[in-house]
Amino acid sequence: MMARCCSAVRRAPALLALLGLLLSIQGACSGPDGGGGSGDRDESGATPRGGPHRHKRSWVWNQFFVLEEFMGTEPLYVGKLHSDVDKGDGKVKYVLSGEGATSIFTIDENTGDIHATKRLDREAQAYYTLQAQAVDRLSNLPVEPRSEFVVKVQDINDNEPKFLDGPYLAGVPEMSPLGTMVVQVAATDADDPTYGNSARVVYSIVHGQPYFSVEPKTGVIRTALPNMDRETRDQYVLVIQAKDMVGQMGGLSGTTSVTVTLTDVNDNPPRFPHKVNQYTVLESLPVQSVVARIKAADSDVGPNAEMDYRIMDGDGPGVFNITTDENTQEGVLLLLKPLDFESKNSFSLRVEATNRNIDSNFLNLGPFSDTTSLKVSVEDVDEVPVFASPLSTMSVSEDARVGTSIGKVSAHDPDTSDSSIRYSIDRNTDMERFFNVDALSGIISTAKPLDREANSVHNITILAIESQDPNQIGKGAAVITVLDVNDNAPVFAIDYETLVCENAPAGTVIQTVSGVDKDEPQNGHRFFFSLDAAVAGNFNFTLRDNKDNTASVLTKRGAFRRREQPAYRLPVLIADSGSPALSSTNTLSVRVCECDADGVPLACGAVAYAATGLGTGALLAILGCILTLLAIVLLIVTARRRRKVPLILEEERDIRENIVRYDDEGGGEEDTEAFDMVALRNLNVIRDPGARRDVTPDTPTFFQYTPASSAATRPAYKSLPDNVVFREFIWERLKDADVDPWAPPYDSLQTYAFEGSGSVADSLSSLESLSTDSEQNYDYLSNWGPRFKKLADLYGNADGAAGVFSKPLNAGRGGH
């Protein structure tokens, strides 16, 4: 049995290029069913003519082809499978498996026809591997072995070239020769490079001519013009096209941009815009200040524009210097020495600018340097006075008298006006005013006694002030050294603690003393030690001068007993070698100690005896004395507290102090004696200095309280204006205090809370409540019983005169 297969490819008539392939495939097929192989051969391999024959495999086919991107409305016919076992009676069923089976490729199980149901993309998958098998329809058993075949997707030109690395950025030095390579571009085409020209790309330049060109096959971009100048144009944007089908008509194309930047080379020398530059500067300009900035123009950039400046020649050498500002490439002219308009008012300089990095390829464009002239004019300013010497050193003896001249300072006005100078001392540098300076001559003299030991050097600032313009102040320093004189006697260097053992033999050195002196003689100190004349012949100790500014104290005897005398005081005389010599007596305390065999003190000073200590009776006696003294002190303090000694004498007390003293609730209707205002109203009547003015006086007042029935006969008291009454009262108190020799030695504050009759609002005090025109009727108070009888007497009638100076009832704490 022989199996046959045939594949056929349907193509649109326009695809003439595939016609030969289709014909060759169709020629391989024979028979009315299109199957491949010799359908006339039988199973024995013999032809009908009886010739020799051989057995074939049941499945025989070649590779199937299918075009990508097929856009037909019907499934695309791929090919046909057929087995010789199939007799056409429907007993054989064809089964297809593998990549894309049933999803992309389908097979007619009766005829074996294979179709593609979806549009295929070769760039996604170039071929599919499938397996075919013929099985018995009833038993589903294979009647032919499984066989594998490939369906290859045939490419068409459906992908344009693409620049995967675009857009491009490139650079090329300016002034490059013709044909200099700039960059290489590359485009890729996803079509099959082994089939046709779909993936064969050529390059061309769409935009960027005539400056650049591109090689069609390699994509290398080169310069098309020589000597392109960056300073004229520094950037170009090229459009490069890649086209497949070898650039033929109908091919697909893609483009990309290439930005080409011309990089700088040093092809431009520096040039100053002006050959002469004028500048003006004040003569007061500080040293190291910027005088001017100049710049040579250079069209190059970066390192190619870096340059150095130098002063070639000019007057005033050493006055100026020029450096390069690395950020701006400017020449910075600096002042090195102070300017003086009076001595020189203008300078001329010649400055050169040179490129640092010169390219030897462009020397023909040089020279790469340029020069310019600078004219610097100095302007006059009103300068401060200048001292002949900024620092003056002087010396004065510390025993110099006040007014002694120490030295002289001198300053002058450097301006042409030559103003006169006045001198003074900056007192911030001479806080204690030790010195004075003569305002006209500048002579410095002492103003106070000096003490070298307190301050040996004085640094003072002298001010020189112009007479015409006091704002112009120059400053100079004067260092005054105070010279030493022998005005301090030597003393012990430290406070010595001297011990002597009871068993110390005669001639034992018990202490070595030394002296110090605040003075500082030029040849150093020389001290002389000796015992005071009063003790020079004592039998206990002696002093030996060691001739090295120290002295040794020695015992003259042994067998000291601290119980007999626990301590000794030894006066030591120390004299210096000054002129005149000064000396001082210093007392050395020596304590007697009990020592061990090695001379180590065990106990020093007085011996404590338990038997001779204070007994219990003595201690009790001392305690009793202390208690007695405490009791006496307590009695004295108590007696002083009980004495009513006013801080201000009785005749000086203000009667209104009663308000402060009575810090309690008012007494109601029974309280009529606490305060008598009549005394306040009758200042001219009450003149008794012995009378107390803070309580109700014992003398009869001019107004007696009477029952309500007789209130109409009482005279009205308000004889003087209130302000006059209180003013006179206050002045009386002031005069009394001024002439009182017994007044306390401190100021006292008296407060008088008086509303005053001149107030716009009436007084709120109840003292004059009945003297107003009030229409209030208080007659009902008479009906309230005996507890309100006093109120009824005071307020019960309309006359109201009886209650003018009465104390308000039920006053709160502190009164009114």
Helices and strands as residue ranges (DSSP letters): E 4-6, G 16-18, H 19-27, E 64-67, E 76-82, E 92-98, E 105-107, E 113-116, E 127-136, E 147-154, E 168-173, E 181-184, E 202-207, E 212-214, E 220-223, E 235-243, G 245-247, E 253-263, E 276-282, E 290-294, G 302-305, E 307-314, E 320-325, E 330-335, E 346-355, G 360-365, E 369-379, E 386-387, E 391-397, E 405-408, E 411-412, E 421-425, E 435-437, E 443-446, E 457-466, E 473-483, E 491-492, E 498-501, E 509-516, E 528-531, G 533-535, E 541-545, E 550-555, E 567-575, E 583-595, E 601-604, H 616-642, G 650-652, H 657-661, G 668-670, H 678-681, G 708-713, H 722-739, G 766-768, G 779-784, G 786-788, H 789-795, G 801-803
